[in-house]
Amino acid sequence: MTVREIFETMDYGTAPESATDALAWIAGTGPRFGHFLGGAYREAGETFETRNPATGEVLAEITQGTAEDVEAAVAAARAAQPGWEGLGGKGRARVLYAIARLVQKHSRLFAVLESLEGGKPIRESRDIDIPLVARHFYHHAGLAQLFDTENAGRKAWGVCGQIVPWNFPLLMLAWKIAPALAAGNTVVLKPAEWTSLTALLFGDICRQAGLPEGVVNIVTGDGETGAALVASDIDKVAFTGSTDVGRKIREATAGRGLGLTLELGGKSPYIVFEDADLDSAVEGLVDAIWFNGGQVCCAGSRLLVQEGIAEAFHAKLKARMDKLRVGDPLDKSIDVGAIVDPEQLSRIRALVDGTDEGEIHRAACEIPEGCFYPPTLVTGLSQASRLMQEEIFGPVLVSTTFRTPSEAVQIANDTRYGLAASLWSENINTCLDIAPKIAAGVVWINGTNMFDAAAGFGGVRESGFGREGGPEGLEAYMRPLHRGDALEKAAAATGEATEPQSVDRTAKLYVGGKQARPDGGYARAVFDARGTLIGQAPIGNRKDVRNAVEAARGASGWAGATAHNRAQVIYYIGENLAARAEEFAARLDRMKGGTDGKREVETAVDRLFTWAAWADKFGGEVRSVPIRGTALAMREPVGVIGAICPDEAPLLGLVSVMAPAIAMGNRVVLVASEPHPLAATDFYQILDTSDLPGGVANILTGSHAELAPVLAAHMDVEAVWSFSSTDLSAEIERRAAGNLKRTWVNDGRGRDWFGPAGEDRAFLGHATEVKTVWVPWGA
């Protein structure tokens, strides 16, 4: 194409990137690659081919990792971990800085390898992925420098098993390895089967940076290798990938006392209001759905357009789609590259071709032979359509319309996912009103795909839990310095049931702000420490759990109350408990035996005041990100929390679990101490007189072993906490895999409810999730 033709057509010429250096590195280091273990490349074993998806050309042969390979890698990481953590934050920072600089020095090699193997356009890997990789290592080098002074009482998990996907192989590696190393962990990483080369190159960068042997180990292979890593002797698992695999990992790690973070699938809404700058919104949408060929977990794959502008917006969008260039990923003028593998291409085709509704518009641009798929728009689908609900993971956009902002929120949240969302309006008030209402971990205003190491990224619902980036991302790689002593199951006192009593002490459940008889109609005798009957406690069942959860969901207005208002209610609860302190103390002494009741009541009152004080002081912060604008890290309530309360401190434990949860705007279903349930049924009299809206706190009594699994499996519960002396951790975590709810379990270990552990800020962290709202500004 001549210069004259370019000016006349306003078309792009080709701008090829040379693959010579990348291919030379493959040939010189491989082309048959073994694992990177203990600071060195090992001999290749049984291999599989990795190919250039744009051409089908074989690039290299990669070793298929075995369980023995994983075991060797974990052993190397285990041996290196004490020394790496013992180096101290400042020592670790020096190495992380060196890694960041080396990534920059070899940025072009990384970018070309990424595009060769993954099929993404070179301008994306060169201008977005690799600079972000360096940014993450620089940022976490800073966090390592400050680690020893800023993280008292916390330490590294130990050996972390990390599994990354094929769509951002090096960036996801950086998101996981950088915070893990900063906190003092060592790593065994398994890259995706289709895209292992940049991870293997990263191993050489670690060696050049002087990273001690065994701190980072890379084992290549397919899903069986990943399963072996999850099953191995590691301390934490971090996974990015599909929701189905994430659910299997949750089940496989249940009851093992491991740390776990999951960043999973998405079906993110891209909402365009009628006052939006339509041309800007179209350009943003190109980035949202056709960036990396739509093979992005947070891709804006569901377009929601306000009805009045839908026709005009779709027309602009189709015209823009038809001008997109699809082709050789190493051509710098290309907009959309190759699909990563024929298997993924077949899946995309099957989903689109299998739909029997809607109108399909495929871009009129030229599509090369091979592993390519045209940018596609599907309109006129019902909300229940498979294409509207399932993650396609390709360059396919589905669209629908809405009339009002409230309807936009309803449609946006009509999915099992909750990863990201984009909002487009020239009225910033509209966006800031809608952003908190969207079920998503990240919301971009008048923009999309904004990422930075200082701002947390992650999802809610079945998009996973935990955050990568920001201080919360670092927290995921730390655990408490002391994990508590083994907890023995608390037994209820026994005695002889004698009726009638002088005063009927037959308690009820507390559901929706009212006393309720148990569905099953059963109660059990409760005896004091001397074996004397002191009352009856209802035996709750799964229907009682159902009723309590429904009541909690009905009290959603509590999350919208101001933090000041929530604080005043909790202070009032504390005051009312203090007014009846002698009565409660005497009751506790009789139930448990001893003379500790006064101390427990006084501590419970103090605990209520502590969490009331925190209610308006844990709201989030502004993050320093490299845009003309800001990123708001907003602390949002998790939702409905089911909590199995401690047995050993029946009043204090219940208060210590309930108060931080409701202070942050959650609603709770509390299962009271099993041996001492009457402390909880007395306490709801306090709630009745303290202005707490009905349904915010619901109290059940009964068997922990029977009620906990029901709460853990309930699809309308967002989190389950367990502090029971019955070891329920494995069962709760296994059942929580159903909707991938958050769990916080004690792994059979106790907690000092009277000491600092009883008011640890970890309660606030588990009661909230960070939503990052990106707000660019400027005329």
Steps between C-alpha positions, in 0.01 A plus 500: 500500500643838395488817708253648249269201537517521879393867494226436247352198676592594859582132537784343695797335345658198660749551782656161568692426817802275465486166678869428439626559855212310659548201273873512569432492876270199455761317294786593731330419829280217372344417271411211735432663837522335837367645825670786682575351844739608771637787291580295188336350194463124522527247220181471298281201569194389306399804297210657313514761224428869540398674179457842347117518471520744209700263279480158663880492511658298782701736720639263764445183696398537863537239773185343638537528877438194714409467866867421567605822326255696713629330814858596409399859438313524830801351682728762343261778597463362853875489550543857374210658688651557848806669354297718266263614775795543736662737252253763620284734300783731402713214373212363297430846359844518340439181304151608393639831375758306299229280346300810401800658331585180312141469376534850357837421344356195325152642441503456122603136525220434750247684282587311182497162679160584648356583158664206326362247741170657607386670180438843653596809296856613566385854582297360792778283644760772437304803624276349769602159632877534540499854648242379754722203586789734582262729692386214722854402593598861570189556713547182699869574547376810681257296707785263589715795607227605745395148595670461838359822643151483347401137563556428866344173614494359147729265312526320169283198430802298389494321164245630251364298209396733220316417179466762226294507177598534136343837424749711702775249579770740616274763655312243708837358603605844622169556681567186702875468536572864592283516816592145598872580495451838666334329798775238532338202332657270246317391187425205278328638191325305226447700182225414253568211266457718190719789619803394703788677325491838675483327838808297410677817386403655833689219673817620331421858611476377860841340467650818355347707782673290765183344638609218733463151359162342563312822575322487162441166329310450175341167414335477158219269399126464454209480742631180658818685598289776653294245694822344631617843616173567683526158668863546602649612832451873453364770729302722263337468158447791262309424182380701203283318251153364441229489763455125456867431578490750786212306654701177477796666669276623782382145554852354476641742760210470746608433856872523432553835669638658183477857383295529182432776251301446181466741208246337270265567212283796418218630285560868556240764411592801287226755572446799270258769620319732259715801593829320431752615242406230250819514294713466813279219624543315169878533520492385860291202400755400236754486781259327738401205283755469220812559708692169483226366276248507785703236681487704821323404822379858554411567135198727457313219329144612587401833344209677670384809307228740609203446271483850351851484352525128427441521125750782450758335725475162329538666161819677612628181655442289187675759286797494737506120509520484122820708508684278748807322366536130581823319423864431581556580870852621423365772271488819707205631297277205591203551737400138566742209496459125504294281731745319727429145380271312261328345803398843626395607150273197474337587832427857388351380173285241673354756742416757233381255236294314759277795583147493358409860578631848440656676205868437428723763340849388407747772414550547126876511542729251332561186706817298427508125481589327824416554864306826460144604579328818383383769744135413556193677641185311601186702573141413587577231757289422804658532842485123542688437177812289534704769324378761750588287799810297407854625462589460130863607538535622145435809282122471540285779644136453602271799538169595655323822596365662815268791573595629845815493713333265747420259218863521385614393846250214505617368161868553583466295818300224331796263478686260726820695441624826650842597371489840329273763344533812286268802531474772236327832566596866480322541835749381761220496759325228302813286496580551866141414588505179296853377583426386859188318383679280247608156622861519384845523650613769254302782340643726230334836437528632141781256436585134508787260565682731738739305721779589740703332772372750758133416437347165591343284231264208559139397506197408704245222461627226268778722369700393803635658815812679610676790330816535296680831522474763771560438872221241508689303234804487727284403800392188310859372527523544877353317796490575873826439681320278754223273374352394834508174693307188412139528617324219682131449438296661776243273660167608641430440866272207580246444771153376577209664321248607762181687415329726570737789568395797707542719190466360149838547329405353163683731263425554133703579192544862396414557133414827329491692827245264657508192719412194294428141589727247328359343186564148627322558829785351703691638796773366725552534873778734608671440835724717709849399614350315799262294286188698585250567222497871413296505183426362158668602175337456159665267250525682170494323164554585132161671471592728788820583314292576192272732697792679664679552168181636343462741791862608463460563127188701573701731725723619214423861592748465787787510250369834375482653846774748581799369693420756770149359535629143525750612764227660711290183495797287608589746776139474617523119506809535720326741734199273537721200570690700763171587670433129552860401568442341840215285372701376199812440712310290750341302220838432341651390829214258553520357146878463482595471865762725656498875553608631158157628398557861604819517298330350194213749511732798553718388210194450281385855573846633424508293179171652384643848559816408308317385191260794520807723499629328187171530310584836341879456490549209262353639183787464253753736352621676189772317308782672314471368145672630186198665334357850496242404754484265793405152613271472799548187709152476654433258783164337438314252721522138389122454535341222704748328730428171672706466818550199726575664834761388754393244757741604774391866529124485436425870541834663421558276200161575351547874550855491362376332181176694455616854572775545238282335236202730554723802557615462138140474374460123478207297626573188700355159575664397829505142626544535875739311727387139490560407869386842632224624267298691761759780510401582142127465554528741792700739283225541242303679770776762484467520121123550533557817703787647298348630171667229292278444192339159479699252294841660550591250772330160509580241767458125468576229752571136435769265379799670337575187301150504351447872442845601374487290179157642419629857532810414299296357214235775499511692171373822661781515758812691394736388777527248782716538810558218745650523849333185631684253721361236263749480213278594208760669283527236228126456465434874483771565243391207287134601494589866445631403157140495374481877452864566596403694810772638726592294803687575821550189712708421806650170376435353843701769680390728779502877535550708814168681500597708801826622346603697190413205275134553593501843336758441228458722194478177303130506591458821302690356207283189489184709542576711193619471143688770312331647195739707289326784317715672238408866443691679224440870458575791273332696222 
